[in-house]
Amino acid sequence: MALPKGFRKNIKIVKPKTGVARREELIDDFSKGGTFLPRGVMYEDMDNSFIDFVNKDLELSIDGEKVPVIFLTLQRWSEFSKTWQHSDKYKNVKMPFITIVRQPNPQVGNNQSGLYNIPGRNNYTYYKVPTFEGGRKGIDVYKVPQPTSVDITYEVRVFSTKMRDLNKFNTKVLKAFNSIQYYIRVKGHPMPLILNNIGDESNIDDFENRRFYVQPFEIVLQGFILDEDDFEVIPAINRALVMGEIMETPLTPRVKSAVNLNNGTFSYNVIFKPNSESKFSYTADYDSKYTTITNIEGVTNIQIKVNGVEVFNGIDFTNSFVVSAGDVIFISVIRNILNTSKFTLLGTLI
């Protein structure tokens, strides 16, 4: 038994993504290109995507041959419409053909449902990217401005000597816009198209003494402009962590340091394991002020020298001292137990 005409085989049924998966899919679409920032959109990008829409989604074939699509500016259309009938037989435009003319006066857009942008042209956080480099753990903040909405009007015209060619293209257009809007992707960004009007210009002239038909379609692209020159990448380091052991021998005390660049504070946790030495030295990484010694356990005296000059000797820390980056800090202690002893140095960055 023969299959009905137009019967489709091998239909693939794919469950559409929803919720978080769908949002991630959309972000992937307009963030392709090896960057965490979205791709910018300008007028030429919207023009190219609209031409692709007419070329592919509204493709018209007559007798197995694709109807050519010609993109013209309003000025070129005026020149074209006045001179085409005077071309010789080698330069005639073969009918049917389709033209696209973009109106040169883009209007304030409705892409954001008629809402306006926040005043000031501020940039807003789009993405936060964790970073870890050279012991610095933090976040790079990627910022973009609000897109500028714009409505661009395109006039698509079909020229043909046969009414059935117009009917065929008209059917394709009405099917595309049977849900009022038709979405195209401009560099991954979804933007709606609105069919405003279908007209008739068939009685404008004769072409080589033959009657021809012209049907214009007015289509509005509700797009937006997103200029990549306005994007920002701002380092926002939360803290710098340095964890290691300052040791000349396996029995040298261990020091854990933590520096918070957000509020300008730091701490050094000094730990003496059993049978370890009771003195050590290290080099200051920042201009800083030592203000407090706390969490003292198993230590009866602490001596601190900066570049060989004693700045503290005792157990009650009452006077602060200042060091510069690169200064050598020497610390020695007297312990009263053989088990683990420790204390913490606190201060602020200058």
Solvent accessible surface area in square Angstrom, and as a share of the most:
residue,aa,sasa,rsa
1,M,238,1.06
2,A,91,0.71
3,L,106,0.53
4,P,91,0.57
5,K,210,0.89
6,G,68,0.66
7,F,109,0.45
8,R,180,0.66
9,K,139,0.59
10,N,144,0.74
11,I,109,0.55
12,K,180,0.76
13,I,165,0.84
14,V,122,0.70
15,K,180,0.76
16,P,101,0.64
17,K,114,0.48
18,T,101,0.59
19,G,43,0.42
20,V,89,0.51
21,A,47,0.36
22,R,86,0.31
23,R,140,0.51
24,E,99,0.44
25,E,58,0.26
26,L,46,0.23
27,I,68,0.35
28,D,86,0.44
29,D,30,0.15
30,F,34,0.14
31,S,19,0.12
32,K,120,0.51
33,G,74,0.71
34,G,88,0.84
35,T,60,0.35
36,F,95,0.40
37,L,24,0.12
38,P,7,0.05
39,R,64,0.23
40,G,4,0.04
41,V,0,0.00
42,M,68,0.30
43,Y,71,0.27
44,E,103,0.46
45,D,28,0.14
46,M,0,0.00
47,D,19,0.10
48,N,86,0.44
49,S,17,0.11
50,F,0,0.00
51,I,36,0.18
52,D,67,0.35
53,F,5,0.02
54,V,0,0.00
55,N,36,0.19
56,K,140,0.59
57,D,72,0.38
58,L,1,0.01
59,E,68,0.31
60,L,2,0.01
61,S,37,0.24
62,I,33,0.17
63,D,140,0.73
64,G,80,0.77
65,E,109,0.49
66,K,95,0.40
67,V,4,0.02
68,P,71,0.45
69,V,33,0.19
70,I,47,0.24
71,F,60,0.25
72,L,4,0.02
73,T,69,0.40
74,L,70,0.35
75,Q,130,0.58
76,R,127,0.46
77,W,35,0.12
78,S,46,0.30
79,E,92,0.41
80,F,38,0.16
81,S,38,0.25
82,K,137,0.58
83,T,79,0.46
84,W,21,0.08
85,Q,60,0.27
86,H,145,0.65
87,S,37,0.24
88,D,76,0.39
89,K,152,0.64
90,Y,181,0.69
91,K,148,0.63
92,N,48,0.25
93,V,37,0.21
94,K,152,0.64
95,M,25,0.11
96,P,25,0.16
97,F,0,0.00
98,I,1,0.01
99,T,0,0.00
100,I,0,0.00
101,V,0,0.00
102,R,49,0.18
103,Q,38,0.17
104,P,85,0.54
105,N,91,0.47
106,P,41,0.26
107,Q,104,0.46
108,V,114,0.66
109,G,9,0.08
110,N,73,0.38
111,N,44,0.22
112,Q,52,0.23
113,S,102,0.66
114,G,37,0.36
115,L,132,0.66
116,Y,182,0.69
117,N,47,0.24
118,I,99,0.50
119,P,119,0.75
120,G,63,0.61
121,R,134,0.49
122,N,77,0.39
123,N,37,0.19
124,Y,79,0.30
125,T,72,0.42
126,Y,61,0.23
127,Y,88,0.34
128,K,121,0.51
129,V,17,0.10
130,P,110,0.69
131,T,47,0.28
132,F,144,0.60
133,E,140,0.63
134,G,81,0.78
135,G,23,0.22
136,R,101,0.37
137,K,112,0.47
138,G,6,0.05
139,I,48,0.24
140,D,33,0.17
141,V,18,0.10
142,Y,30,0.11
143,K,54,0.23
144,V,20,0.11
145,P,6,0.04
146,Q,47,0.21
147,P,43,0.27
148,T,62,0.36
149,S,19,0.12
150,V,7,0.04
151,D,16,0.08
152,I,0,0.00
153,T,32,0.19
154,Y,0,0.00
155,E,32,0.15
156,V,0,0.00
157,R,21,0.08
158,V,1,0.01
159,F,1,0.00
160,S,0,0.00
161,T,47,0.28
162,K,87,0.37
163,M,95,0.42
164,R,160,0.58
165,D,6,0.03
166,L,5,0.02
167,N,83,0.42
168,K,92,0.39
169,F,1,0.00
170,N,30,0.15
171,T,67,0.39
172,K,68,0.29
173,V,0,0.00
174,L,88,0.44
175,K,140,0.59
176,A,18,0.14
177,F,15,0.06
178,N,120,0.62
179,S,81,0.52
180,I,128,0.65
181,Q,70,0.31
182,Y,58,0.22
183,Y,124,0.47
184,I,13,0.07
185,R,103,0.38
186,V,0,0.00
187,K,74,0.31
188,G,10,0.10
189,H,11,0.05
190,P,48,0.30
191,M,0,0.00
192,P,10,0.06
193,L,0,0.00
194,I,32,0.16
195,L,38,0.19
196,N,85,0.44
197,N,86,0.44
198,I,58,0.29
199,G,22,0.21
200,D,103,0.53
201,E,45,0.20
202,S,10,0.06
203,N,116,0.59
204,I,87,0.44
205,D,79,0.41
206,D,78,0.41
207,F,6,0.02
208,E,83,0.37
209,N,150,0.77
210,R,120,0.44
211,R,123,0.45
212,F,1,0.00
213,Y,58,0.22
214,V,0,0.00
215,Q,33,0.15
216,P,17,0.11
217,F,1,0.00
218,E,57,0.25
219,I,1,0.00
220,V,17,0.09
221,L,0,0.00
222,Q,31,0.14
223,G,0,0.00
224,F,22,0.09
225,I,35,0.18
226,L,8,0.04
227,D,46,0.24
228,E,91,0.41
229,D,132,0.68
230,D,53,0.27
231,F,30,0.12
232,E,73,0.33
233,V,73,0.42
234,I,70,0.35
235,P,96,0.60
236,A,38,0.30
237,I,55,0.28
238,N,66,0.34
239,R,96,0.35
240,A,3,0.02
241,L,53,0.27
242,V,79,0.45
243,M,134,0.60
244,G,40,0.38
245,E,98,0.44
246,I,59,0.30
247,M,82,0.37
248,E,158,0.71
249,T,60,0.35
250,P,119,0.75
251,L,96,0.48
252,T,18,0.11
253,P,1,0.01
254,R,66,0.24
255,V,6,0.04
256,K,68,0.29
257,S,16,0.11
258,A,27,0.21
259,V,6,0.03
260,N,46,0.23
261,L,58,0.29
262,N,102,0.52
263,N,100,0.51
264,G,17,0.17
265,T,53,0.31
266,F,11,0.05
267,S,24,0.16
268,Y,20,0.08
269,N,57,0.29
270,V,1,0.01
271,I,28,0.14
272,F,0,0.00
273,K,98,0.42
274,P,62,0.39
275,N,119,0.61
276,S,10,0.06
277,E,71,0.32
278,S,39,0.25
279,K,111,0.47
280,F,12,0.05
281,S,44,0.28
282,Y,19,0.07
283,T,75,0.44
284,A,5,0.04
285,D,90,0.46
286,Y,56,0.21
287,D,68,0.35
288,S,6,0.04
289,K,77,0.33
290,Y,3,0.01
291,T,55,0.32
292,T,55,0.32
293,I,17,0.09
294,T,44,0.26
295,N,93,0.47
296,I,57,0.29
297,E,93,0.42
298,G,17,0.17
299,V,11,0.06
300,T,65,0.38
301,N,37,0.19
302,I,0,0.00
303,Q,38,0.17
304,I,0,0.00
305,K,60,0.25
306,V,18,0.10
307,N,90,0.46
308,G,62,0.60
309,V,102,0.58
310,E,86,0.39
311,V,53,0.31
312,F,22,0.09
313,N,82,0.42
314,G,18,0.18
315,I,62,0.31
316,D,108,0.56
317,F,32,0.13
318,T,113,0.66
319,N,113,0.58
320,S,54,0.35
321,F,18,0.08
322,V,89,0.51
323,V,2,0.01
324,S,57,0.37
325,A,59,0.46
326,G,47,0.45
327,D,27,0.14
328,V,74,0.42
329,I,0,0.00
330,F,60,0.25
331,I,0,0.00
332,S,24,0.16
333,V,11,0.06
334,I,106,0.54
335,R,53,0.19
336,N,95,0.49
337,I,78,0.39
338,L,147,0.73
339,N,103,0.53
340,T,57,0.33
341,S,0,0.00
342,K,77,0.33
343,F,1,0.01
344,T,11,0.06
345,L,2,0.01
346,L,63,0.31
347,G,6,0.06
348,T,57,0.33
349,L,43,0.21
350,I,129,0.66
